[in-house]
Amino acid sequence: MILSLIASLVGVIVLIAILFINFSPEFGAKSKGLFKEKIEKSENFKNGKFQNLTKTVVSTDMKFSTIPEYFTSGNKVPNWSIPVEKLPIDFFDNFSDSLTRLTWFGHSALLLEIDGKKLFLDPMLGSVPAPHSSLGSKRFNDTLPMAIDDLPNLDAVLISHDHYDHLDYGSIKKLNHKVGHFYVPIGLGAHLRSWGVADDKITEMDWWEKADFFGITLVATPARHFSGRGIFDRFSTLWCSWVIKGKTKNIFFGGDSGYDTTFSEIGSKFGPFDFAMLECGQYNEQWAQIHMMPEETVQASVDLNSKLLMPIHWGAFKLGLHPWEEPVERATKKAAELNVQLTTPKIGESIILGEVVPHSKWWVK
């Protein structure tokens, strides 16, 4: 009798999960028709899934083995309200076309102003990086530098991959009418189309493909990671990093990536860079092949031949097992050892390339 009740309960839970995945728009959609054909023609799509350039193991076993540590290890979130700089409503008005400015919105979301254009990189502006608010860790400080409704029109949005902490359903829905164009890795366009983004506003790109955006060169470059928003769609869309080359400034946005020789290859092909934004957080030895340790973040900046490094992918959400401020502390120490120039802005603080950049240890209470 008890076993029967347990089996029935499990069955109900499974049914609810299936219905949730199939009917919740947050999970996105799969590519069809010509879009699916482009996926299948990609050199990076083999045996029914996208592959990393370097042999990479992505195992779910590591998640189950670390569940107790996720809940018991301390100091993973700040015990105080971390600072967020609020931007005035006219902040993005009349900025000089001759300057390049980046403003951090937390985690991996940055608004880049370059050559008179506004590009938003991985604009995850939601409170929880999950398909439902009850399924994830809340933002450390729910305040954004500027509310979505107050943001200016955006010339383009660049997405690195489809994980929830980089591609947010609610953010895309609210931003869509403000965005001129979306540049995404192959396959990710299906999510956007299912969320109401017009097809003629989407460009899907494979690794090493280039696009000219009003004189700004965009290159979708490789990353060592994976993709997927549901249980059965891992590796179904591509993941990438981005080279953004303007008239006078050359910028690299790393998305998510484990460390390998690809950074040196990108540096050789497209460097030197004036500025690199590289993931530095949510790491663990058990998934070191898909997320860099802070010391590797600094080394990757050296490999890219970048003049200035900004650690990203930290300071907003609890997605890893380490203390929340550990990534930037370790990166700062390694940067000093390797003589790498590092900038550590507060959320909402801007960096103007060629001028004095933020260095404060704002994470220390």
C-alpha positions as CSV (number, residue, x, y, z in Angstrom):
1,M,0.0,0.0,0.0
2,I,2.7,2.4,1.0
3,L,4.8,1.5,-2.0
4,S,1.8,2.1,-4.2
5,L,1.3,5.5,-2.8
6,I,4.9,6.4,-3.2
7,A,4.8,5.2,-6.8
8,S,1.7,7.3,-7.4
9,L,3.3,10.4,-5.9
10,V,6.4,10.0,-8.0
11,G,4.3,9.6,-11.0
12,V,2.4,12.8,-10.3
13,I,5.6,14.7,-9.7
14,V,7.0,13.4,-13.0
15,L,3.8,14.3,-14.9
16,I,3.9,17.8,-13.4
17,A,7.5,18.2,-14.4
18,I,6.8,17.1,-18.0
19,L,3.9,19.4,-18.3
20,F,5.9,22.3,-16.8
21,I,8.7,21.8,-19.3
22,N,6.4,21.3,-22.3
23,F,4.2,24.3,-21.6
24,S,6.3,26.9,-19.9
25,P,7.7,29.4,-22.4
26,E,10.8,29.9,-20.3
27,F,12.3,26.7,-21.7
28,G,12.4,28.1,-25.2
29,A,12.0,26.1,-28.4
30,K,13.9,23.8,-30.8
31,S,15.1,24.9,-34.3
32,K,13.0,23.7,-37.2
33,G,13.3,23.7,-41.0
34,L,16.1,25.8,-42.5
35,F,17.3,26.8,-39.0
36,K,17.7,23.1,-38.1
37,E,19.5,22.5,-41.4
38,K,22.1,25.1,-40.5
39,I,22.7,23.4,-37.2
40,E,23.2,20.0,-38.9
41,K,25.6,21.5,-41.5
42,S,27.8,23.0,-38.8
43,E,31.3,21.5,-38.4
44,N,30.8,21.7,-34.7
45,F,27.6,19.6,-34.7
46,K,28.5,15.9,-34.6
47,N,26.6,12.8,-33.6
48,G,23.5,14.8,-32.9
49,K,25.0,17.5,-30.7
50,F,27.4,20.4,-30.6
51,Q,30.9,19.6,-29.5
52,N,33.7,21.5,-27.8
53,L,37.0,21.8,-29.6
54,T,38.8,20.3,-26.6
55,K,37.6,17.0,-25.2
56,T,35.3,18.0,-22.3
57,V,33.4,16.0,-19.8
58,V,30.1,17.5,-18.7
59,S,28.6,15.1,-16.1
60,T,25.4,15.4,-14.0
61,D,27.0,13.2,-11.4
62,M,29.1,16.1,-10.0
63,K,25.9,17.9,-9.1
64,F,24.4,15.1,-7.1
65,S,27.6,14.5,-5.2
66,T,27.9,18.2,-4.1
67,I,24.3,18.8,-3.0
68,P,25.1,18.6,0.7
69,E,28.0,21.0,0.3
70,Y,25.7,23.4,-1.6
71,F,23.5,23.7,1.5
72,T,26.0,23.5,4.3
73,S,29.1,25.4,3.4
74,G,28.9,29.0,4.6
75,N,29.6,32.4,3.3
76,K,28.2,31.7,-0.2
77,V,26.1,34.8,-0.1
78,P,26.8,38.3,1.4
79,N,25.2,38.9,4.8
80,W,24.7,42.6,3.9
81,S,23.1,44.5,1.0
82,I,25.9,44.8,-1.5
83,P,26.2,48.3,-3.2
84,V,24.6,48.9,-6.6
85,E,25.1,52.3,-8.3
86,K,21.9,53.7,-9.6
87,L,22.2,55.4,-12.9
88,P,20.4,58.7,-13.7
89,I,17.6,58.4,-16.3
90,D,19.7,60.4,-18.8
91,F,22.9,58.5,-18.2
92,F,23.1,57.0,-21.7
93,D,22.2,60.2,-23.5
94,N,24.8,62.2,-25.5
95,F,27.8,59.9,-24.8
96,S,30.7,60.7,-27.1
97,D,31.0,58.5,-30.2
98,S,34.7,58.7,-29.8
99,L,34.7,57.0,-26.4
100,T,34.1,53.4,-25.3
101,R,32.2,52.8,-22.1
102,L,31.0,49.6,-20.3
103,T,28.5,49.5,-17.5
104,W,28.2,46.4,-15.4
105,F,24.6,45.2,-14.5
106,G,25.9,42.3,-12.4
107,H,27.0,38.7,-13.2
108,S,27.8,38.7,-17.0
109,A,25.4,41.5,-18.1
110,L,27.2,44.6,-19.4
111,L,26.0,47.5,-21.6
112,L,28.7,48.4,-24.0
113,E,28.8,51.8,-25.8
114,I,31.2,51.8,-28.7
115,D,31.4,53.9,-31.9
116,G,28.0,55.5,-31.1
117,K,26.2,52.2,-30.7
118,K,24.8,50.5,-27.6
119,L,25.3,46.7,-27.3
120,F,23.9,44.8,-24.3
121,L,25.9,41.6,-23.6
122,D,24.0,38.7,-21.9
123,P,21.3,40.9,-20.5
124,M,20.1,38.7,-17.7
125,L,18.2,41.3,-15.6
126,G,15.8,39.0,-13.8
127,S,15.8,38.2,-10.1
128,V,16.4,34.4,-10.3
129,P,18.4,32.5,-13.0
130,A,15.9,29.7,-13.4
131,P,12.7,28.8,-15.3
132,H,10.7,29.6,-12.1
133,S,11.4,31.9,-9.2
134,S,11.2,29.1,-6.7
135,L,13.9,27.0,-8.5
136,G,16.9,29.2,-8.1
137,S,19.0,31.5,-6.0
138,K,17.8,35.2,-5.8
139,R,20.0,38.1,-6.9
140,F,22.1,39.4,-4.0
141,N,20.7,42.8,-4.4
142,D,17.4,43.0,-6.4
143,T,18.1,46.6,-7.4
144,L,19.3,47.1,-11.0
145,P,21.5,50.1,-12.0
146,M,18.6,51.1,-14.3
147,A,15.1,49.5,-14.6
148,I,14.5,47.8,-17.9
149,D,11.7,50.3,-18.8
150,D,14.1,53.2,-18.4
151,L,16.9,51.7,-20.5
152,P,17.5,53.4,-23.9
153,N,17.0,51.8,-27.2
154,L,19.7,49.2,-27.8
155,D,21.3,48.8,-31.2
156,A,22.1,45.1,-30.5
157,V,22.0,42.4,-28.0
158,L,24.8,39.7,-28.0
159,I,24.1,36.3,-26.2
160,S,26.8,33.8,-25.4
161,H,24.6,30.8,-24.7
162,D,21.2,29.7,-23.5
163,H,21.8,29.0,-19.8
164,Y,19.4,30.9,-17.5
165,D,22.0,33.1,-15.9
166,H,22.8,34.5,-19.4
167,L,19.5,34.2,-21.4
168,D,16.5,35.3,-19.4
169,Y,13.0,34.9,-20.8
170,G,11.5,37.8,-18.8
171,S,14.4,40.2,-19.8
172,I,14.1,39.4,-23.5
173,K,10.4,39.9,-23.5
174,K,10.7,43.3,-21.9
175,L,13.7,44.3,-24.0
176,N,12.6,43.1,-27.4
177,H,10.9,46.3,-28.5
178,K,14.0,48.3,-27.6
179,V,16.5,46.1,-29.5
180,G,17.5,46.6,-33.1
181,H,19.1,43.2,-33.6
182,F,20.1,40.0,-31.7
183,Y,23.4,38.2,-32.4
184,V,23.4,34.7,-31.0
185,P,25.1,31.3,-31.5
186,I,23.5,28.8,-33.8
187,G,20.3,27.3,-32.6
188,L,19.6,29.9,-29.9
189,G,17.4,31.9,-32.3
190,A,14.7,29.3,-31.8
191,H,14.3,30.4,-28.2
192,L,14.0,34.1,-29.2
193,R,11.5,33.4,-32.0
194,S,9.3,31.5,-29.6
195,W,9.4,34.5,-27.3
196,G,8.2,36.9,-30.0
197,V,11.4,38.2,-31.5
198,A,11.0,38.7,-35.2
199,D,13.2,36.5,-37.4
200,D,14.7,39.4,-39.3
201,K,16.0,40.7,-36.0
202,I,18.1,37.6,-35.3
203,T,21.5,36.5,-36.7
204,E,22.7,33.1,-35.7
205,M,26.4,32.5,-36.0
206,D,28.8,29.6,-35.9
207,W,32.3,29.7,-34.4
208,W,34.7,32.0,-36.3
209,E,31.8,33.6,-38.3
210,K,32.0,37.4,-38.7
211,A,29.3,40.0,-39.0
212,D,29.6,43.7,-39.8
213,F,27.4,45.8,-37.6
214,F,27.6,49.4,-38.7
215,G,31.4,49.2,-39.0
216,I,31.8,47.2,-35.9
217,T,33.1,43.7,-36.5
218,L,31.5,41.0,-34.5
219,V,33.1,37.5,-34.4
220,A,31.5,34.5,-32.7
221,T,34.5,32.7,-31.2
222,P,34.7,29.3,-29.5
223,A,34.2,28.7,-25.8
224,R,34.6,25.5,-23.8
225,H,31.1,25.0,-22.3
226,F,27.7,23.5,-23.0
227,S,24.1,24.5,-23.5
228,G,20.6,23.5,-22.5
229,R,17.5,24.9,-20.8
230,G,15.7,21.6,-20.1
231,I,16.4,18.0,-19.1
232,F,16.9,16.6,-22.6
233,D,18.3,19.5,-24.7
234,R,21.9,19.6,-23.7
235,F,24.3,20.6,-26.5
236,S,21.3,21.4,-28.8
237,T,22.4,25.0,-29.3
238,L,25.9,26.4,-29.7
239,W,27.7,28.5,-27.1
240,C,30.3,31.1,-27.9
241,S,32.5,34.0,-26.8
242,W,32.5,37.3,-28.8
243,V,35.1,39.6,-30.3
244,I,33.8,43.1,-30.7
245,K,36.2,45.2,-32.8
246,G,35.4,48.9,-33.2
247,K,37.2,51.7,-35.0
248,T,39.7,52.2,-32.2
249,K,38.9,49.6,-29.5
250,N,39.1,45.9,-29.6
251,I,37.0,44.0,-26.9
252,F,36.6,40.4,-25.9
253,F,33.5,39.0,-24.1
254,G,34.1,35.5,-22.8
255,G,30.7,34.2,-21.9
256,D,31.2,31.0,-20.0
257,S,34.2,28.8,-20.7
258,G,36.6,26.4,-19.2
259,Y,40.3,27.1,-19.8
260,D,42.1,25.7,-22.8
261,T,44.4,26.8,-25.7
262,T,41.4,28.5,-27.5
263,F,42.2,31.8,-25.7
264,S,45.7,31.8,-27.2
265,E,44.3,31.0,-30.6
266,I,41.7,33.9,-30.3
267,G,44.5,36.2,-29.1
268,S,46.7,35.3,-32.1
269,K,43.9,35.8,-34.6
270,F,42.1,38.9,-33.2
271,G,44.3,40.4,-30.5
272,P,45.6,42.4,-28.9
273,F,42.6,43.4,-27.0
274,D,42.0,46.6,-25.1
275,F,39.6,45.0,-22.7
276,A,38.5,41.4,-21.8
277,M,35.5,40.4,-19.7
278,L,36.1,36.8,-18.5
279,E,34.1,34.6,-16.2
280,C,35.4,34.4,-12.7
281,G,33.0,32.6,-10.4
282,Q,30.6,29.6,-10.0
283,Y,33.6,27.3,-10.3
284,N,34.5,24.0,-8.6
285,E,37.1,21.3,-9.2
286,Q,34.4,18.9,-10.2
287,W,33.4,21.1,-13.2
288,A,36.7,22.7,-13.9
289,Q,36.5,21.8,-17.6
290,I,33.5,24.1,-18.2
291,H,34.2,26.9,-15.7
292,M,37.6,28.6,-15.1
293,M,39.3,28.9,-11.7
294,P,40.1,32.6,-11.0
295,E,43.8,32.0,-11.6
296,E,42.9,30.6,-15.0
297,T,40.8,33.7,-15.7
298,V,43.9,35.8,-15.3
299,Q,46.0,33.5,-17.4
300,A,43.3,33.6,-20.1
301,S,43.6,37.3,-20.2
302,V,47.4,36.9,-20.8
303,D,46.7,34.4,-23.5
304,L,44.3,36.8,-25.2
305,N,46.9,39.6,-25.0
306,S,44.5,42.0,-23.3
307,K,45.5,45.3,-21.8
308,L,42.7,45.3,-19.1
309,L,40.8,42.5,-17.5
310,M,37.4,42.6,-15.8
311,P,36.3,39.5,-13.9
312,I,32.6,38.8,-14.5
313,H,30.1,35.9,-13.7
314,W,30.3,36.8,-10.0
315,G,28.8,39.2,-7.5
316,A,25.1,38.7,-8.3
317,F,24.0,35.0,-7.8
318,K,24.9,32.0,-5.8
319,L,25.5,29.3,-8.4
320,G,28.6,27.7,-7.0
321,L,30.0,26.4,-3.7
322,H,32.6,29.0,-3.0
323,P,32.3,32.1,-0.8
324,W,30.7,34.8,-2.8
325,E,33.7,37.2,-2.8
326,E,36.4,34.5,-3.3
327,P,36.6,34.8,-7.1
328,V,37.6,38.4,-7.2
329,E,40.0,38.0,-4.2
330,R,41.8,35.1,-6.0
331,A,41.8,36.9,-9.3
332,T,43.2,40.1,-7.8
333,K,46.0,38.1,-6.2
334,K,46.9,36.3,-9.4
335,A,46.7,39.5,-11.4
336,A,49.3,41.1,-9.2
337,E,51.6,38.1,-9.6
338,L,51.3,38.2,-13.4
339,N,51.3,42.0,-13.7
340,V,47.9,42.0,-15.3
341,Q,45.8,45.2,-15.0
342,L,42.5,44.4,-13.4
343,T,39.4,46.5,-12.9
344,T,36.7,45.7,-10.3
345,P,33.7,48.1,-10.7
346,K,30.7,48.0,-8.5
347,I,27.4,46.9,-10.1
348,G,26.2,50.0,-11.9
349,E,29.7,51.5,-12.1
350,S,31.1,52.3,-15.6
351,I,34.5,51.9,-17.2
352,I,35.6,54.3,-19.9
353,L,38.5,52.7,-21.8
354,G,41.6,54.9,-21.8
355,E,40.7,56.6,-18.6
356,V,41.2,55.7,-14.9
357,V,39.3,52.5,-14.1
358,P,37.6,51.4,-10.9
359,H,39.8,49.4,-8.4
360,S,38.0,49.6,-5.1
361,K,37.5,46.5,-3.0
362,W,33.7,47.3,-2.7
363,W,33.0,43.7,-1.7
364,V,34.7,44.2,1.7
365,K,32.0,45.3,4.2
